[in-house]
Amino acid sequence: MASPRWLGTAQKTTDVQSVQITAYHASTVYKLTVNEKDVSVIGAGSVNDTAAALVAAWNALTEPEFEEVTATQLTDTVILTCDTAGVPFY
């Protein structure tokens, strides 16, 4: 009888997560957390401006937890994409 074998030939996928800012308030602190480390901004004009501020703040950090993930913006949504396929982030 043949023994089943796992070949592991599936393509690695890139971990992508998104956060949508659904409401805006000028004195609210908007925060993203990874590995118990935060990046935060104060509300900046609108949901789109606040998302842009979070993206800029995230991408400016030099700590490894943040450098491994690239932030981009799609209107009011912050999209976080791991730079290495097959590596998850939380």
C-alpha positions as CSV (number, residue, x, y, z in Angstrom):
1,M,0.0,0.0,0.0
2,A,1.3,3.4,-0.9
3,S,2.0,6.0,1.8
4,P,0.5,9.5,1.2
5,R,3.0,12.3,1.2
6,W,2.6,16.0,1.5
7,L,4.6,17.7,-1.2
8,G,4.1,21.3,0.0
9,T,4.0,22.7,-3.5
10,A,1.2,25.2,-2.9
11,Q,2.0,28.9,-3.6
12,K,2.7,31.0,-0.6
13,T,0.1,33.7,-0.1
14,T,0.6,37.3,1.2
15,D,-1.2,38.1,4.4
16,V,-3.3,41.2,3.9
17,Q,-5.5,42.9,6.6
18,S,-7.5,46.0,6.4
19,V,-9.0,48.5,8.8
20,Q,-11.8,50.9,7.8
21,I,-12.3,54.2,9.6
22,T,-16.1,54.6,9.7
23,A,-16.4,57.8,11.7
24,Y,-14.4,60.9,12.2
25,H,-13.9,63.0,15.4
26,A,-11.2,65.6,15.7
27,S,-10.2,64.7,19.2
28,T,-10.2,60.9,18.8
29,V,-7.0,59.0,18.8
30,Y,-6.9,56.3,16.1
31,K,-4.6,53.5,16.9
32,L,-3.2,50.3,15.2
33,T,-1.4,47.7,17.3
34,V,1.0,45.0,16.4
35,N,2.9,42.8,18.9
36,E,1.7,45.1,21.7
37,K,3.3,48.2,20.0
38,D,1.1,51.0,18.8
39,V,1.0,53.6,16.0
40,S,-1.5,56.3,16.6
41,V,-2.7,59.6,15.2
42,I,-5.3,62.2,16.2
43,G,-8.2,62.6,13.8
44,A,-7.1,64.6,10.8
45,G,-9.9,66.5,9.0
46,S,-11.9,63.5,7.6
47,V,-11.9,59.7,7.6
48,N,-9.7,59.7,4.4
49,D,-7.2,62.2,5.9
50,T,-7.1,60.1,9.1
51,A,-6.4,56.9,7.1
52,A,-3.6,58.8,5.2
53,A,-2.1,59.9,8.5
54,L,-2.1,56.4,9.9
55,V,-0.5,55.0,6.7
56,A,2.2,57.7,6.9
57,A,2.8,57.1,10.6
58,W,3.0,53.3,10.1
59,N,5.4,53.4,7.2
60,A,7.7,55.9,9.0
61,L,8.3,53.6,12.0
62,T,11.6,51.7,12.0
63,E,10.7,48.9,14.5
64,P,10.8,45.4,12.9
65,E,7.2,44.7,13.6
66,F,6.2,47.6,11.5
67,E,8.9,47.4,8.8
68,E,7.8,43.8,7.9
69,V,4.3,45.2,6.9
70,T,3.6,47.9,4.4
71,A,0.6,50.2,4.9
72,T,-1.4,51.7,2.0
73,Q,-4.6,53.6,1.7
74,L,-7.8,53.1,-0.2
75,T,-10.0,56.1,0.6
76,D,-11.1,55.6,4.3
77,T,-9.4,52.2,4.6
78,V,-5.9,51.3,5.8
79,I,-4.5,48.2,4.1
80,L,-1.7,46.3,5.8
81,T,0.3,43.9,3.6
82,C,3.1,41.6,4.8
83,D,6.2,42.1,2.7
84,T,7.0,38.4,2.8
85,A,4.6,35.8,1.3
86,G,3.8,33.0,3.6
87,V,4.5,35.0,6.8
88,P,1.4,36.0,8.8
89,F,1.1,39.0,11.1
90,Y,-1.4,39.8,13.9
